[in-house]
Amino acid sequence: MNSKTVSLALLTLMALASLMIDVVSAQNSSPGQQNPDPGSGPGGQPQQRRDQDGTTWVSTDIITVMANSQLPMVYFWFTTDNNGTQAKFRVSYLALVEFEDSSGDGAYQTSELLYFAPLAAYEWTLTTGTVKVGDTTTEVWLKYTKGGLRVGGQMLGSPPNGMPGSGSAERFEGVTLQIWAHLYLSSQISSVTDDHGVKANYTVAGGSELKMDIEIGNFPFSSSTSSAAIQAILRENDATGDHNLYRHRFQTQERTRNVSMTSDMNWNQYGGNESSFENLNDTSVQCINFMDDVSDIAQGFFKWVDKAVITWLGGATDAVNATVSYVPIGTGLAVYLAYPNFDNGTLVHDPSIGLYPDAAPLSNQPFYIPLGIGVVAVVAIAAVLLRRRHVGK
């Protein structure tokens, strides 16, 4: 091997090493100006910011959440992935539902629908707050509170909910509904308890998970046997980058199956085809993951505790099952969080959204080489080249 060949090979290796350094630098770089400044350390102290139009941002240096001010709708992505170039997810709460559980499985099916109301038909107030211990921010929170009927009708441009017809907004006008979301500095151990004891235990990850307390009251049940549900629409492909390069899908984590779906699938076009979620037996927390379709790595999640708590008039409490069904509707994955009748009571349930910190994209570039593999490749190629050069002398 002549000296020109060796020099060219070494220059190639230097470029490869430089590329890997750039990738690591991009992974650790701060977000663009549109994101709040992240805190220091793993997760960092949670931050928040509110724009003039009411859009609210909460973040750590792992997760950034952007909350719409007119509807319970939040986007979330890795803070190092500037504005969600590679992976950006969305969860929107879009409907309240009353249904008669004729199948007896506790889950909502379209064929069981009695009444529903689109949540875009109401006014919404978005408030925020911070919890501090000394100079340390231990929590930031945001809270959606439902108001009366929206002046001028439904919010223009609201995501489609896939429900049949326009709904009965007036019937549900008196319902009280709050969605109170918390982003913590450190992990929190929580439990679901009622007058009879502890019914479930779970952990909320600090710095990367947004825990949501959904509280529903004054629900207009039409009978003593009907049930209630709130509909969430999940979107896995809201990344701002090239969708031919950055593709995602949903994957359920169920007892006997893991179902993969995408938002553009439509199982609901023939009158409803919701699947009842099969709970895992060894945990109180159930999960649907947002998967990178190229690497097959779970990057984000929508989780829920499989128990909710009813507080009755007079203060008595009972834990009840929170049963889930799901169906892709062509514009997202409709997830129905369903509860038994709680007439004259108030129900609280705790879903959450979040990211898996170890699954963060390494770069905002569509091509990258994993650091460990790249280093091994550089060392191996360099060794071969030097050996050939030595043999040729």
C-alpha positions in Angstrom: 0.0 0.0 0.0 1.6 3.4 -1.0 1.7 6.5 1.2 -1.1 8.3 -0.8 -3.5 5.4 -0.2 -2.7 5.4 3.5 -3.1 9.1 3.8 -6.5 9.0 2.0 -7.6 6.2 4.3 -6.5 8.1 7.4 -8.3 11.3 6.3 -11.4 9.2 5.9 -11.1 7.9 9.4 -10.5 11.4 10.7 -13.8 12.5 9.0 -15.6 9.6 10.5 -14.3 10.4 14.0 -15.3 14.1 13.4 -18.8 13.0 12.5 -19.1 11.0 15.7 -17.9 13.9 17.7 -20.5 16.2 16.0 -23.2 13.6 16.9 -22.3 13.5 20.5 -22.2 17.3 20.6 -25.6 17.5 19.0 -27.0 15.0 21.5 -25.8 17.3 24.4 -26.6 20.6 22.8 -29.3 22.9 24.2 -32.6 23.3 22.4 -33.5 26.1 20.1 -34.9 29.4 21.3 -38.5 28.3 21.0 -38.0 25.9 23.9 -37.6 27.0 27.6 -34.0 26.7 28.9 -33.5 23.3 30.5 -32.2 22.8 34.0 -28.8 21.3 34.9 -28.1 17.7 35.6 -30.0 14.6 34.6 -33.6 15.8 34.1 -32.7 19.2 35.5 -35.1 21.4 37.4 -38.4 21.7 35.6 -39.0 25.0 33.8 -42.1 26.7 32.4 -43.0 29.6 30.1 -46.2 31.1 28.8 -46.5 32.8 25.4 -48.7 35.8 24.7 -51.3 33.5 23.0 -51.5 31.4 26.1 -49.4 28.5 24.7 -47.6 27.0 27.7 -44.3 25.2 27.8 -42.9 23.0 30.5 -39.6 21.2 30.2 -36.5 19.6 31.7 -33.4 18.8 29.7 -35.1 15.4 28.8 -38.6 16.4 27.8 -40.3 19.5 26.4 -44.1 19.8 26.6 -46.1 22.4 24.7 -49.8 22.8 25.8 -52.5 24.4 23.7 -54.4 27.0 25.6 -57.8 26.4 23.9 -58.2 22.6 24.3 -56.6 19.9 26.4 -54.0 19.1 23.8 -50.3 18.6 24.5 -47.3 18.0 22.3 -44.1 16.4 23.7 -40.6 15.6 22.4 -37.0 15.2 23.5 -35.5 18.5 24.5 -32.3 17.7 22.6 -34.3 17.1 19.4 -34.9 20.7 18.5 -38.7 21.3 18.2 -39.3 17.6 17.7 -37.5 17.2 14.4 -37.2 13.5 14.6 -39.8 12.5 17.2 -42.8 14.6 18.2 -45.9 13.1 19.8 -49.4 14.5 20.7 -52.2 13.6 23.1 -55.6 15.4 22.9 -58.6 14.9 25.1 -61.5 15.4 22.7 -64.8 13.9 24.0 -66.9 12.9 27.0 -69.0 9.7 26.5 -71.9 8.0 28.1 -72.4 4.4 27.1 -74.4 1.3 28.2 -71.9 -1.5 28.8 -74.0 -4.3 27.2 -71.0 -6.5 26.6 -70.1 -6.4 30.3 -66.4 -6.0 29.7 -66.3 -2.4 31.2 -64.8 -1.0 28.0 -66.4 1.4 25.5 -67.6 0.2 22.1 -69.3 2.4 19.5 -72.3 0.1 19.4 -72.9 0.9 23.1 -72.9 4.7 22.7 -75.7 6.7 24.3 -74.5 10.3 24.3 -71.2 12.2 23.7 -69.9 15.8 23.8 -66.9 17.1 21.9 -64.7 18.9 24.3 -63.9 21.5 21.6 -67.5 22.8 22.2 -66.5 24.3 25.6 -64.4 27.1 26.9 -61.1 26.1 28.5 -58.9 27.8 31.0 -55.2 26.9 31.3 -53.4 27.8 34.5 -49.8 27.0 35.6 -47.9 26.9 38.8 -44.6 26.0 40.4 -43.6 24.2 43.6 -40.3 25.1 45.2 -38.3 23.9 48.2 -35.9 26.7 49.0 -34.3 27.7 45.7 -35.0 24.4 44.1 -38.0 23.9 41.7 -39.4 20.5 42.6 -42.5 20.6 40.3 -44.1 22.6 37.6 -47.8 22.0 36.8 -50.5 23.0 34.3 -54.2 22.6 34.7 -57.0 22.6 32.2 -60.5 23.5 33.6 -63.6 23.1 31.5 -66.0 26.0 31.3 -69.4 26.5 29.6 -70.3 26.3 26.0 -67.8 28.0 23.7 -69.0 31.3 22.3 -69.4 31.0 18.5 -69.5 27.2 18.5 -66.7 24.6 18.4 -63.1 25.5 18.3 -62.0 25.9 14.6 -59.3 23.5 13.6 -59.8 21.2 16.5 -58.6 17.6 15.7 -61.3 15.2 14.5 -62.6 12.8 17.2 -64.1 10.2 14.9 -67.3 10.1 16.8 -70.6 9.6 15.0 -72.5 12.9 14.5 -72.0 16.3 16.3 -72.8 15.2 19.8 -74.8 16.7 22.6 -72.7 19.6 24.0 -75.7 21.1 25.9 -76.3 17.8 27.8 -72.8 17.8 29.2 -72.5 21.6 29.8 -72.8 21.2 33.6 -70.0 18.5 33.8 -67.0 19.6 35.9 -63.8 18.5 34.3 -60.2 19.3 35.3 -57.0 17.8 33.9 -54.1 18.7 36.2 -50.7 17.7 34.9 -47.5 17.6 36.9 -43.8 17.4 35.9 -41.5 16.5 38.8 -37.8 17.1 39.5 -37.4 13.6 41.0 -39.4 10.4 40.8 -42.5 10.1 42.9 -44.0 7.0 44.5 -47.8 7.2 44.4 -50.8 5.0 45.3 -54.5 4.6 44.7 -56.3 4.3 48.0 -59.9 4.3 49.1 -61.7 3.7 52.4 -60.7 0.0 52.2 -57.0 0.5 51.8 -54.3 0.6 49.1 -55.5 -0.6 45.7 -52.6 0.2 43.5 -49.0 1.5 43.7 -47.0 3.2 40.9 -44.0 5.4 40.3 -43.9 8.7 38.3 -40.5 9.2 36.7 -38.9 12.5 37.5 -37.8 14.8 34.7 -39.4 12.7 31.9 -43.0 12.0 32.7 -46.1 14.3 32.9 -48.6 12.9 35.3 -52.2 13.9 34.7 -55.0 13.9 37.3 -58.3 13.7 35.5 -61.3 14.8 37.7 -64.9 14.4 36.5 -67.9 15.5 38.4 -71.7 16.2 37.9 -71.8 13.7 35.0 -75.4 13.5 33.5 -75.9 9.7 33.7 -79.2 8.8 32.0 -79.6 5.6 34.0 -78.1 3.8 37.1 -76.4 1.2 34.9 -74.7 3.4 32.3 -70.9 4.1 32.3 -68.7 7.1 31.4 -65.6 7.5 29.3 -63.2 10.2 28.2 -61.6 10.0 24.8 -58.0 10.7 24.2 -56.5 10.9 20.6 -52.9 9.9 20.3 -50.7 11.0 17.4 -47.3 9.4 16.8 -46.1 11.2 13.7 -46.0 15.0 14.4 -42.3 15.3 13.9 -41.2 18.4 12.0 -38.6 16.5 10.0 -38.9 14.3 6.9 -41.5 11.7 7.6 -39.8 9.4 5.1 -36.8 9.3 7.4 -38.5 9.6 10.8 -41.4 7.1 11.1 -43.2 6.0 14.2 -46.0 3.7 15.2 -48.0 2.7 18.3 -47.5 -0.6 20.1 -49.7 -1.8 23.0 -48.2 -3.7 25.9 -50.9 -6.3 26.6 -51.3 -9.6 28.4 -51.4 -11.9 25.4 -50.6 -9.6 22.5 -48.7 -6.4 21.4 -50.7 -4.7 18.7 -48.9 -2.3 16.3 -50.8 0.5 14.6 -50.4 3.9 13.0 -52.5 7.0 13.0 -53.5 6.7 9.3 -55.0 3.3 9.8 -58.8 3.4 10.1 -60.5 0.5 11.9 -63.5 2.7 12.7 -64.9 3.2 9.2 -67.6 0.5 9.5 -69.3 1.7 12.7 -66.8 0.9 15.3 -64.2 -1.7 15.9 -62.7 -0.8 19.3 -60.4 -3.4 20.9 -60.6 -3.9 24.7 -57.1 -3.5 26.2 -55.9 -6.7 28.0 -54.3 -5.6 31.2 -50.9 -7.0 32.3 -51.3 -9.0 35.5 -48.1 -8.0 37.3 -48.5 -4.3 37.3 -51.1 -1.6 38.0 -49.8 0.6 35.2 -50.8 -0.2 31.6 -49.1 1.3 28.6 -49.2 2.1 24.9 -45.8 3.0 23.5 -44.7 5.4 20.7 -42.2 3.3 18.7 -39.5 4.4 16.3 -40.5 2.3 13.3 -36.9 2.2 11.9 -35.0 1.2 15.1 -37.9 -0.6 16.7 -37.1 1.3 20.0 -39.9 2.7 22.3 -39.3 6.4 22.6 -42.5 7.7 24.3 -45.6 6.4 26.1 -49.2 7.0 27.1 -49.8 5.2 30.5 -52.6 4.9 32.9 -53.3 3.3 36.3 -55.9 0.6 36.0 -57.8 1.9 39.1 -59.7 5.2 39.6 -61.3 6.6 42.8 -64.9 7.7 43.3 -65.6 10.2 46.1 -69.3 10.0 47.0 -71.5 12.7 48.6 -70.6 12.6 52.2 -66.9 11.8 51.5 -66.8 8.0 51.3 -64.4 6.7 48.6 -64.3 3.6 46.4 -61.6 2.4 44.0 -63.0 1.1 40.7 -61.6 -0.3 37.5 -60.5 2.0 34.8 -61.0 0.0 31.6 -59.5 1.0 28.2 -60.4 0.3 24.6 -58.7 1.7 21.5 -59.1 2.0 17.8 -57.1 3.9 15.0 -59.5 6.3 13.3 -57.4 7.5 10.3 -56.2 10.7 12.1 -54.9 9.2 15.3 -55.4 6.4 17.8 -58.6 6.9 19.8 -58.2 5.6 23.4 -61.2 5.5 25.7 -60.7 5.6 29.4 -63.9 4.1 30.8 -65.4 4.1 34.3 -68.4 2.6 36.0 -71.4 4.7 37.1 -70.5 7.4 39.6 -73.7 9.4 39.7 -73.7 12.0 42.5 -70.0 11.5 42.9 -66.6 12.7 41.6 -64.1 10.5 39.9 -60.3 10.9 39.7 -58.0 8.9 37.4 -54.3 9.2 36.7 -53.0 8.7 33.1 -49.6 10.1 32.1 -47.4 10.8 29.0 -43.6 10.7 28.8 -40.4 9.7 27.2 -37.8 7.0 27.8 -34.6 9.0 28.4 -32.3 6.4 27.0 -34.1 6.4 23.6 -33.4 10.1 22.8 -32.3 10.7 19.1 -28.5 11.1 18.9 -28.7 13.9 16.3 -30.9 16.2 14.3 -29.3 14.7 11.2 -31.0 11.8 9.4 -27.7 9.8 9.3 -25.7 9.0 12.3 -23.4 6.2 13.5 -23.8 4.9 17.1 -20.8 6.0 19.1 -19.6 2.6 20.3 -19.9 1.0 16.8 -18.1 4.0 15.3 -15.2 3.8 17.7 -14.7 0.1 17.1 -14.8 0.6 13.4 -12.2 3.4 13.5 -9.8 1.4 15.6 -10.3 -1.8 13.5 -9.7 -0.1 10.2 -6.8 1.9 11.5 -5.1 -1.3 12.7 -5.6 -3.1 9.4 -4.2 -0.1 7.4 -1.1 0.2 9.7 -0.5 -3.6 9.5 -0.6 -3.6 5.7 1.7 -0.6 5.6 4.1 -2.4 7.9 4.0 -5.6 5.8 4.6 -3.7 2.6 7.9 -2.2 3.8 
